[in-house]
Amino acid sequence: MMRQAGRYLPEYRELRATAPSFMDFCFDPAKAAEATLQPIRRFGFDAAIIFSDILVIPEALGQKVTFESGEGPRLRPTETPADLDLLSDRLDLAALAPVYEALERVKAALDDSTALIGFCGAPWTIASYMIAGRGTPDQAPARRFAYQHPEAFQRLIDLIARACVEHLSLQVKAGAEVVQIFDSWASVLPAPQFERWCLEPVRTIAAHMHARHPDTKVIAFPRGVSPSHVGAVARLPGVNGVGLDTSADLADCLAHTPGDVTLQGNLDPLLLLAGGPELVREIARIKTALAGRPHIFNLGHGILPPTPIEHVETLIREVRAG
């Protein structure tokens, strides 16, 4: 379940209180491993998702990341092409070593019936934070930078894509059996820019991962895009699955994706928060709509912190029934 380790769990909140900052939490192997395992112990999910963050990549490229309470991430903005020279041309693997140690700890604690999932942010989404220095509603700073300085932006995208391949590969070596690429801001781009800044970098990452780790499954999550764009991502060589966000129309997505590609999603997190008979009906509808093809039942985006634990228990019971 997307963001299955988090603030809806009292044990997570207790553990989070022991770390000085969110990034300190992410880079503490013992705490990150414990956060990963907490929902497995409580709910017995089919897979553990390593506790980390997509912004560990800019951190390891030399762009300091902090999290402001209630306001999200903060980075030094990349406002001109010259600012790219402040970045390293390769990942600081020593900085990321705690992430891989956390994966090794989790892998050692899991039995063979529970998969381990690693992840990264997609280059466009990571770049949007690196350019603006924070999240914005429509990622206008990154879009404007890409229009004004396309060669410099391509340089940044290529740097992040190489970093993603290295980061995912090391996660696989540490024990991940599946990796997911989160393109959380894919929906804000017009079609030509989607092709250049979202589709092509994911194509590069998936191809390299398939070459390096042919047995490792790759899931791409282009959040909020059209069914035709979902289909374009699904047809990329090396992509084995596509995540569908809450707004995705399942019938349209089915019509645009090859039958051997796994679809993941797409229950509304707000419905999981609300609970009740409508939750049960929607779970059944999704199961029926995707019956007969590979499907990972999941939320369409991250679980909301106030979600009652008993609603998660209902979800698991209904998904596994029949």
N, C-alpha and C positions, 0 to 999 in steps of 0.2 A: 504494500500500500504506500502510495507516494508520501514521502516524508513521515514514514511510520514511526521513526524515533523523534519525539518532540514534546511540545508543551502540553499536549492533552494527557500525558502520563505523569502522575505525581512523582514517580521514581525518577523520571527525567528531570523534572523541575528541581528536585532535591540534589541531583548530581550536577546540574548546571550551576547551582549556587556555589559550588566548590571551586569554580574556575573564575579567574579575574576578568576574562573577556571571552567573547564568542570565539575569536581566533585562537586564543589560548586553549579553549576547549577542543577545537578541531585538531590542534597540533599536540595534544596530550594523548599518546597511544592508549593508555589504560582507560582514560575517560571516554575516548571515542569508541573503543571496543565495547565498553560497558553500555554506552548509549545504543549502539547497534544491536546488542544482544537483549536488551530489556524487552522490546516488543516480541521478540522470538520466544522468550520465556513466558510472557503473559498470554500471547495469542497463538503461538505455534504457526506463524506465517510460513508460506512455502519457500520464501527467500529472505535473507538478511541483506539490507542495503547499508553499505558502509556509511557511518556518520562522518560527513565532511562538508565541504562547500565548493561551489564552482569557482569561487574567487581565490582559491589557493594557487591557481595558475598565475594571475597577475602578481600575487605576493612573491611567488618564486621567480618571476621575471624582473623583480626589483621595484614594483609599484606597491607601496605599503597599503594594506587594507585594514580598516578599523570598522567596527559596527557601533553606531550610535543608538542608544536605547529608544525604541519606538520610531526610528527614522531610517533604519537599514544601513547598508554599507557606505563607506566613504573612502575614496581614493584620491590621489593627486590627479586632477584632470589633465588629459592629453589634448591640448588646445591647438597645437601647430604641428606640422610635420617634424620640426626640429625636436619636439618633445619626445619623439620616438627614440631618439638617440640616448635618452636616459634609461631605456630598457636594456636588459641583458639580451643577448642573442640566443641564449639557451637557458633551460630551467636550472635553478639551484636545487639539485637533487638532495643535498643535505637538508635543505629547508623542508622538503617534502617527505623525507625519510619517516617521520612519525606517522604519516598517512599509510605508508606501506607496512609499517610495523603493526598498526591497528588492524589492517586486513589480515596479517599473519595471525594475530591473536584471535580474531574472530573465526578464521578458518579452522584453527586448532580446537575451538570450542564447539563448533557445529558438528552434527552428525551428517551422514551421507544423504539424508533425505531433504536437507535444507541447502538451497543454493546460496551463493554469495555474489552480490551485485556491486560492481564499482561504477563510477560515473565521472563525467566531466561536463562543463558547459560547452556549447557549440561556439565556434569562433565569433560569429556575429554577436551573440548575446554577451560573451565576455568582453568583446571590443566595445560594446555599447556602454558598459560600466567603466571601462578604461578611459574612454573619450570624455564622458560626462563627469566622471568622478562620483557618480551615484546613479540610482535608478531614476528614470523620468517616465512620465505617462506614455509618451510616444517615441522615445529615444531620438528626439529631434537633433540633439548635438551630434550623435554618431552619424545620423543620416545626412546632416549638412556637411560634416567632415568628409564623408564618402563622396558626396557630389563635388565638393570644392577641391579635394585632394585625393582623387581616385588612386593614383600610384602609391601614395603614402599609406592610404587605407589598405590597399592590397598587400603592402609590405607587412602591416600589422596583422591582417587576417592570416597571412601565410605563416608568420611567427607563431601565432596562437595555434594554428592547425598542427604545426610540428610539435609544439608543446603538448597538445592534446594526445597525439599519437604516443609520445614518450610517456606521458602520465598514465594513460590507459594501459599501455604495455606493461609498465611496472606494477600496476594494480593486478593485472592478470598473473604476472610472475609471483605476486604475493598471495594469490589464491582466488581472485575473482574469476567466476565462470561465465559471467555475463557482464557487459558494460553498456551503459546508457549515455546518450549524448543529448543534453537538454538545450534546446533552442527556444528559450522562454519568450523571446521577443521577435520570433519569426514573422508574426502576423502584421507587424507595422510596415513591412516593406512592400512597395509595388512589385509587380511580377518580374520585371527585368532585374531589379536589385535582389529580389528573392533568389533568382537563379544564380546570380554572381556571388552574393555574400552569405547565403544560407546553403543552397543546394550543392554548389561546387566544393566548399570546404568540407562538408559532411561526406561528400563523395571521396575526397582525398583521405580523410580519416578512416572511413570504413574500408577502403581498398588497402591501406597500409595495415590495418588491424587484421584483415583477412589474410594478408600475406605473412604477417608475423605469427598470428595465432589462429590458424584456420578452424580450430574446434571451438573458439570462443564466439558466443553469440553477441551481436550488436543490435541494440534497440535505439532508434532515433525518435526524438519527441519534438516535432516542430509545432509548438503550441499555437492554436488559434488559426491555422491556415485552412484554405479551401480543400475540399475533397480531391481536386485535381493535383494540388500541391502535396497532399498526403500521398497520393499515388506516385508522384514523381520521386518522393523520398523513398517509398517502398520499393521502387524499381532500381535503386542504386545498388551496384554490385557490393556485396559484403554487408548489406543491411538485412537483418533477419526479422526485425520487428519494428512496428511503428506505434508510438503512443498517441492516443486520441484525447484531446482535451474535452472539457465538459460540453462545449458548444457543437462538437462534431456530430453530424448526422450519420448514423451507422449505415443506413442503406446506401447513401451516396459514397461513403468511404469503402464499403464492400465492393461497389461497382467499379471503383478506381484502383483497387489494389490486387496484386496477384494472390491467388488462393493459398499459396504456400508461405506467405508472409504472415507472421503473427501480429495480431492487433492487440493493443493494450489499452484498457480504459473501460468506461469513461464516466463513472458515476459522479454526480455533482457533489462536491464536498459539503455544500450547504444543505443538501438533502440528508446526508449522513448526520449532520448536526441536528437537523429537525427530527429525524427518526419517524416512527409510527408506520401505519399501513402503507403510506405512499413510498416509503423507503423499500419495503418488501416488494411492492409491485414493480418498482423501477429496477431492482436487482433482477427480478424474473424477466422483465422485458429485455434487458441487456443480454442476459444469458440466452434467451430465445433468439434474439436477433443475430447473435454470433455463434450459435450452435452449428457444429459441423465444420468449423475451421479453427486453426490455432488461435487461442485467445487467452490472454492474461487478464483476469478481472482486476481492475484497479480503479482508483479515483481519476477524475479528469484533471485534477490539480491537487495541491497539497492539502492534507487534512487540517481543519481549522482548530486552533487551540482549545476553544470551549467544548469541543465534541465530547459527549458523554461516552465513557468506556463501554457502557452496555449497548450503545448503538454500533460500536465496532464489533462487539460480540455477536450482535444480530446479523451484521453483514457477513461475517465469517460463516455463521451457521447456515444462512440462506444460500451463499455461494456454493458451499460444499454439499448442500442437500440435493440429492437426485441428479 
